[in-house]
Amino acid sequence: MTFPKEPQIITTNEDLQTLCTHLATQKRLAIDLEGDSLHHFREKLCLLQVSDSSEDYIVDVLSITDFGPMKALIENPAILKVMHGADYDVVSLKRDYNCTIHSLFDTALAAQFLDYDRFGLANLIEKHFGFKIEKKYQKHDWSRRPLYWEHIDYARMDTHYLLAMHEIMSFQLERLGLLDACMEESTCLTYREWNGRQFDELDFLRVKKATSLSKDSQKVLRTLYETRDAWSKGRDVPVFHYATDAVLWSVAKNLPTDRSSLLDGVPNKYRGVASRKCTEFLTLIEKGLADERPLPRVPRGEKRPSKTRWLNEVVNQIREWRSTQKEDGRHDFLLPTNNQIKDLAFALPKSMEELESLPVLRRWQLDMWGAEVLEVIQRVTQID
């Protein structure tokens, strides 16, 4: 596709300051970021794409030493940031630049509110503009330099259409009375925090189901995990190049003593890596079992309230109400999730004031069907 203007490439602090001075005059900006999580041990942001109403800009953040002007722009609540699937961008900006997005409209969330069949950016661009994006650089290592024009053209597509898409989707949402709901949900997205690798002694316990293992198995998992880290860091590759968490967990859980039991103890799809590393894994099992270091204490989360006598019945009745809502045309995204239903059944709010005080529902959910759910709870528990 031919664009009327080539994107501006920003590689110096001075050019970034000039760009941000201009962008600060805009009411809306389209923003996207590219990282290198599939290619390096410690992931980082590598590229920032931004579009205003007339031009596209590519900021090479690896060449920038002062991100301050862009940080101020992203945190400026007077400028609407239009992004697509901003989950990764939100947490990455906090991780790398202590930068929090203010005033966000997420087009992926908008597509879900509008009950589109598909939510991907390429799907939305094709739906609204009839242009099909190639996906050949989806897994590109964006830390590699130099950037060639095929990379630049691919990257600019992530923001080029977003402002026009915002106009279309916000009109559709407004017509359905869902624009405020989408804005609230987008704002909630900005509260997310980085929960990836912390590089501390508790990291191995963040492996799924690690805390369910015996003490001996946890010691082995720690040894496997630390070995994987050292191997991956030395080669500057993601840890899955060595073995996935699922492989380490299976080996640690079963504590095999020979090749046959090791291969039998991992799922079939992981037997290849288990076979290649069989001798190493068996050695590491022995090393882990002999490790006399105390295991770190696992921080305990808040205890969930005890079950109420009404729990199962309230859950069932709200789910039945939800099924009725679907039959009447409300789609899944507009209705309570199973976790929300369980939280409501535990809390058993007696009034709208109590329901509003619970950290369970969004404001738009309360307005849309909060009273209906409260009526279901009251009917089941016979609360006046």
C-alpha positions as CSV (number, residue, x, y, z in Angstrom):
1,M,0.0,0.0,0.0
2,T,1.3,3.5,-0.8
3,F,1.0,6.2,1.8
4,P,0.9,10.0,1.0
5,K,3.8,10.6,3.4
6,E,6.8,8.6,4.6
7,P,6.9,8.2,8.4
8,Q,9.3,10.4,10.3
9,I,12.1,8.4,12.0
10,I,13.1,9.7,15.4
11,T,16.6,8.7,16.7
12,T,17.9,11.5,18.8
13,N,16.8,13.2,22.1
14,E,16.5,16.6,20.2
15,D,14.2,15.2,17.5
16,L,12.1,13.5,20.2
17,Q,11.7,16.8,22.1
18,T,10.7,18.5,18.9
19,L,8.2,15.8,18.0
20,C,6.7,15.8,21.5
21,T,6.3,19.6,21.4
22,H,4.2,19.2,18.3
23,L,2.3,16.2,19.5
24,A,1.4,18.0,22.7
25,T,-0.9,20.2,20.6
26,Q,-3.0,17.2,19.5
27,K,-6.2,16.0,21.1
28,R,-5.8,12.4,20.1
29,L,-2.8,10.2,19.4
30,A,-2.5,6.6,18.2
31,I,0.3,4.7,20.0
32,D,1.9,1.3,19.8
33,L,5.1,-0.3,21.1
34,E,7.3,-3.2,20.0
35,G,9.4,-5.3,22.3
36,D,11.9,-8.2,22.0
37,S,10.4,-10.7,24.5
38,L,10.7,-13.6,22.0
39,H,14.4,-13.1,21.4
40,H,16.2,-12.0,24.6
41,F,16.6,-13.0,28.2
42,R,15.6,-9.6,29.6
43,E,12.8,-8.2,27.5
44,K,12.7,-4.5,26.7
45,L,10.8,-2.0,24.6
46,C,12.6,-1.3,21.3
47,L,10.3,0.8,19.2
48,L,7.4,3.3,19.7
49,Q,5.0,4.1,16.9
50,V,2.8,7.2,17.1
51,S,0.4,8.8,14.6
52,D,-1.5,12.0,14.7
53,S,-4.2,13.1,12.4
54,S,-1.8,13.7,9.5
55,E,1.5,11.8,10.0
56,D,3.1,8.6,11.3
57,Y,6.2,8.7,13.5
58,I,8.6,5.9,14.5
59,V,10.7,6.5,17.6
60,D,13.7,4.3,18.0
61,V,13.7,4.1,21.8
62,L,17.0,2.2,21.8
63,S,18.7,5.3,20.4
64,I,16.9,7.6,22.8
65,T,18.5,8.3,26.2
66,D,15.9,10.8,27.5
67,F,12.4,9.3,27.3
68,G,11.0,12.2,29.5
69,P,9.2,14.2,26.8
70,M,7.4,11.1,25.5
71,K,6.6,10.0,29.1
72,A,5.0,13.4,29.8
73,L,3.0,13.1,26.6
74,I,1.7,9.6,27.5
75,E,0.8,10.7,31.0
76,N,-1.0,13.8,29.9
77,P,-4.7,13.2,30.6
78,A,-5.8,15.9,28.2
79,I,-4.6,13.9,25.2
80,L,-6.6,10.7,24.3
81,K,-4.3,7.8,23.6
82,V,-5.8,5.3,21.1
83,M,-4.2,1.9,21.3
84,H,-5.0,-1.7,20.4
85,G,-4.7,-4.5,22.9
86,A,-2.7,-2.2,25.3
87,D,-2.1,-4.8,28.0
88,Y,1.5,-5.4,27.1
89,D,2.2,-1.8,26.4
90,V,0.8,-0.7,29.8
91,V,3.0,-3.0,31.9
92,S,6.0,-2.5,29.7
93,L,6.0,1.2,29.9
94,K,5.7,0.9,33.7
95,R,8.6,-1.6,33.8
96,D,11.0,0.3,31.5
97,Y,10.1,3.9,32.1
98,N,7.9,4.1,35.2
99,C,5.3,5.6,32.8
100,T,1.6,5.3,33.3
101,I,-0.9,5.8,30.4
102,H,-3.6,8.3,31.2
103,S,-6.8,8.7,29.0
104,L,-6.8,5.5,27.0
105,F,-9.2,4.1,24.4
106,D,-8.5,0.5,23.5
107,T,-9.9,-0.6,20.2
108,A,-9.6,-4.3,21.1
109,L,-11.9,-3.6,24.1
110,A,-14.2,-1.6,21.8
111,A,-14.5,-4.5,19.4
112,Q,-15.5,-6.8,22.3
113,F,-18.1,-4.3,23.5
114,L,-19.4,-4.2,19.9
115,D,-19.5,-8.0,19.8
116,Y,-17.3,-8.2,16.7
117,D,-16.5,-11.7,15.5
118,R,-12.8,-11.0,15.6
119,F,-10.8,-8.6,17.7
120,G,-7.3,-8.6,16.2
121,L,-5.9,-5.3,14.7
122,A,-5.5,-6.9,11.3
123,N,-9.1,-8.1,11.4
124,L,-10.4,-4.6,12.4
125,I,-8.3,-2.9,9.6
126,E,-9.6,-5.3,7.0
127,K,-13.2,-4.9,8.4
128,H,-13.3,-1.1,8.4
129,F,-10.8,-0.2,5.6
130,G,-10.6,-3.3,3.4
131,F,-6.8,-3.5,3.7
132,K,-5.2,-6.8,4.5
133,I,-2.0,-6.6,6.6
134,E,0.8,-9.1,6.1
135,K,1.9,-10.8,9.4
136,K,5.5,-11.7,8.3
137,Y,7.1,-9.5,11.0
138,Q,4.9,-10.3,13.9
139,K,7.8,-12.2,15.6
140,H,10.6,-10.0,14.3
141,D,13.4,-9.1,16.7
142,W,12.7,-5.4,17.1
143,S,16.0,-4.9,18.9
144,R,18.0,-5.6,15.7
145,R,19.5,-2.6,13.9
146,P,19.5,-1.2,11.3
147,L,15.8,-1.0,10.8
148,Y,14.9,-1.4,7.1
149,W,12.0,0.2,5.3
150,E,10.0,-3.1,5.2
151,H,10.2,-3.0,9.1
152,I,9.2,0.6,9.2
153,D,6.3,0.1,6.8
154,Y,5.1,-2.9,8.9
155,A,5.4,-1.0,12.2
156,R,3.6,2.1,11.0
157,M,0.5,0.0,10.2
158,D,0.0,-0.6,14.0
159,T,-1.0,3.1,14.5
160,H,-1.8,4.4,11.0
161,Y,-5.5,3.5,11.0
162,L,-6.2,3.8,14.8
163,L,-7.5,7.3,14.9
164,A,-9.9,6.7,12.0
165,M,-10.9,3.4,13.7
166,H,-11.6,5.3,16.9
167,E,-14.0,7.6,15.2
168,I,-15.9,4.7,13.7
169,M,-16.0,2.6,16.8
170,S,-16.8,5.4,19.3
171,F,-19.7,6.4,17.1
172,Q,-21.0,2.8,17.2
173,L,-20.5,2.6,20.9
174,E,-22.2,5.9,21.5
175,R,-25.2,4.7,19.5
176,L,-25.5,1.6,21.7
177,G,-24.9,3.6,24.9
178,L,-21.6,1.8,25.6
179,L,-19.0,4.5,25.0
180,D,-18.6,5.3,28.7
181,A,-18.3,1.7,29.5
182,C,-15.5,1.2,27.0
183,M,-13.7,4.2,28.4
184,E,-14.0,2.9,31.9
185,E,-12.8,-0.6,30.9
186,S,-9.8,1.0,29.1
187,T,-9.0,3.0,32.2
188,C,-9.0,-0.1,34.3
189,L,-6.5,-1.6,31.8
190,T,-4.0,1.2,32.7
191,Y,-3.9,0.0,36.4
192,R,-2.2,-3.3,35.5
193,E,1.2,-3.8,36.9
194,W,4.2,-5.8,35.6
195,N,4.1,-9.2,37.1
196,G,6.8,-10.9,35.0
197,R,10.3,-11.9,36.0
198,Q,11.5,-10.3,39.2
199,F,14.9,-12.0,39.3
200,D,14.7,-12.8,43.0
201,E,14.7,-16.0,45.1
202,L,11.0,-16.4,44.8
203,D,10.9,-16.6,41.0
204,F,10.9,-20.4,40.8
205,L,7.8,-20.4,43.0
206,R,5.9,-18.4,40.4
207,V,6.0,-21.5,38.1
208,K,2.4,-22.6,37.8
209,K,1.5,-25.2,40.6
210,A,5.0,-24.8,42.2
211,T,3.6,-24.4,45.7
212,S,1.7,-27.7,45.3
213,L,5.0,-29.6,45.2
214,S,6.6,-31.4,48.0
215,K,9.6,-29.7,49.7
216,D,12.1,-32.0,47.9
217,S,10.4,-31.3,44.6
218,Q,10.5,-27.5,45.2
219,K,14.3,-27.8,45.9
220,V,14.7,-29.6,42.6
221,L,12.5,-27.1,40.8
222,R,14.7,-24.3,42.2
223,T,17.9,-25.9,40.9
224,L,16.4,-26.5,37.5
225,Y,15.1,-23.0,37.4
226,E,18.4,-21.4,38.4
227,T,20.3,-23.5,35.9
228,R,17.9,-22.5,33.1
229,D,18.3,-18.8,34.1
230,A,22.1,-19.1,33.9
231,W,22.0,-20.9,30.6
232,S,19.6,-18.4,29.0
233,K,21.3,-15.3,30.4
234,G,24.7,-16.5,29.1
235,R,23.3,-16.8,25.6
236,D,20.9,-13.8,25.9
237,V,17.9,-15.9,24.8
238,P,14.4,-16.3,26.4
239,V,14.2,-19.1,29.0
240,F,11.9,-21.2,26.8
241,H,14.9,-21.9,24.6
242,Y,16.2,-24.1,27.4
243,A,12.9,-25.7,28.5
244,T,9.4,-24.4,29.4
245,D,8.1,-24.1,33.0
246,A,5.9,-27.1,32.3
247,V,8.9,-29.3,31.6
248,L,10.7,-28.1,34.8
249,W,7.6,-28.7,36.9
250,S,7.0,-32.2,35.6
251,V,10.6,-33.2,36.2
252,A,10.6,-31.7,39.7
253,K,7.2,-33.3,40.6
254,N,8.1,-36.8,39.5
255,L,11.8,-36.9,40.6
256,P,12.8,-39.6,38.1
257,T,15.9,-41.6,38.7
258,D,16.5,-42.9,35.2
259,R,15.9,-42.0,31.5
260,S,12.8,-44.1,31.2
261,S,11.0,-42.7,34.2
262,L,12.0,-39.1,33.2
263,L,10.5,-39.5,29.7
264,D,7.4,-41.2,31.1
265,G,6.8,-38.3,33.6
266,V,6.6,-35.4,31.0
267,P,3.7,-34.8,28.6
268,N,4.3,-36.3,25.1
269,K,4.8,-32.9,23.5
270,Y,7.8,-32.2,25.8
271,R,9.6,-35.5,25.4
272,G,11.9,-34.1,22.7
273,V,13.5,-31.6,25.0
274,A,13.4,-34.1,28.0
275,S,15.3,-36.6,25.9
276,R,17.9,-34.2,24.8
277,K,18.5,-33.0,28.3
278,C,18.0,-36.3,30.1
279,T,21.5,-36.7,31.5
280,E,21.6,-33.0,32.6
281,F,18.2,-33.2,34.2
282,L,19.1,-36.4,36.2
283,T,22.2,-34.7,37.4
284,L,20.3,-31.6,38.4
285,I,17.7,-33.7,40.3
286,E,20.5,-35.1,42.5
287,K,22.0,-31.6,43.0
288,G,18.6,-30.2,44.0
289,L,17.9,-32.9,46.5
290,A,21.3,-32.4,48.1
291,D,20.8,-28.6,48.2
292,E,20.8,-27.6,51.9
293,R,19.6,-24.0,51.4
294,P,16.3,-23.3,53.1
295,L,13.4,-22.8,50.9
296,P,12.0,-19.2,50.8
297,R,8.8,-18.6,52.6
298,V,5.9,-18.1,50.2
299,P,3.9,-14.8,50.8
300,R,0.3,-15.7,51.6
301,G,-2.5,-13.8,49.9
302,E,-5.6,-12.8,51.7
303,K,-7.9,-15.6,52.7
304,R,-11.1,-15.9,50.8
305,P,-14.2,-15.7,53.0
306,S,-15.7,-18.9,54.2
307,K,-18.5,-20.4,52.2
308,T,-22.0,-19.1,53.0
309,R,-24.9,-21.4,53.2
310,W,-26.3,-19.8,50.1
311,L,-23.2,-20.0,47.9
312,N,-24.1,-22.7,45.5
313,E,-27.7,-21.7,45.1
314,V,-26.8,-18.0,44.5
315,V,-24.1,-19.0,41.9
316,N,-26.5,-21.3,40.1
317,Q,-29.3,-18.7,40.0
318,I,-27.1,-15.9,38.8
319,R,-25.7,-18.2,36.1
320,E,-29.3,-19.0,35.1
321,W,-30.1,-15.3,34.9
322,R,-27.0,-14.8,32.8
323,S,-28.2,-17.6,30.4
324,T,-31.5,-15.8,30.0
325,Q,-29.7,-12.5,29.3
326,K,-27.8,-14.3,26.5
327,E,-31.0,-15.6,25.0
328,D,-32.4,-12.1,25.1
329,G,-29.4,-10.8,23.0
330,R,-26.8,-9.6,25.5
331,H,-23.4,-11.0,24.6
332,D,-20.8,-12.5,26.9
333,F,-18.6,-9.5,27.3
334,L,-21.4,-7.4,28.8
335,L,-22.3,-10.0,31.4
336,P,-20.6,-11.1,34.7
337,T,-17.8,-13.6,34.5
338,N,-17.8,-16.8,36.6
339,N,-15.3,-15.2,39.0
340,Q,-17.5,-12.2,39.5
341,I,-20.5,-14.4,40.1
342,K,-18.6,-16.4,42.8
343,D,-17.4,-13.2,44.4
344,L,-21.0,-11.9,44.6
345,A,-22.2,-15.2,46.0
346,F,-19.5,-15.0,48.8
347,A,-20.3,-11.3,49.6
348,L,-24.1,-11.5,49.4
349,P,-24.7,-7.8,49.2
350,K,-28.1,-6.7,50.8
351,S,-28.5,-3.4,49.0
352,M,-27.2,-1.4,46.1
353,E,-24.9,0.5,48.5
354,E,-23.3,-2.7,49.6
355,L,-23.0,-3.9,46.0
356,E,-21.4,-0.6,45.0
357,S,-18.9,-0.9,47.8
358,L,-17.6,-4.3,46.6
359,P,-14.5,-4.3,44.4
360,V,-16.2,-6.7,42.1
361,L,-18.1,-4.8,39.4
362,R,-17.3,-1.9,37.1
363,R,-19.4,1.2,37.3
364,W,-20.9,0.3,33.8
365,Q,-21.8,-3.2,35.0
366,L,-23.5,-1.8,38.1
367,D,-25.5,0.6,35.9
368,M,-26.3,-2.1,33.3
369,W,-27.4,-5.0,35.4
370,G,-26.4,-4.5,39.0
371,A,-30.0,-4.1,40.2
372,E,-31.0,-7.3,38.4
373,V,-28.3,-9.4,40.0
374,L,-29.1,-7.9,43.4
375,E,-32.7,-8.9,42.9
376,V,-31.6,-12.5,42.2
377,I,-29.5,-12.6,45.4
378,Q,-32.3,-11.2,47.5
379,R,-34.8,-13.7,46.0
380,V,-32.5,-16.7,46.8
381,T,-31.6,-15.6,50.3
382,Q,-35.1,-14.1,51.1
383,I,-33.5,-10.8,52.0
384,D,-36.1,-8.0,52.1
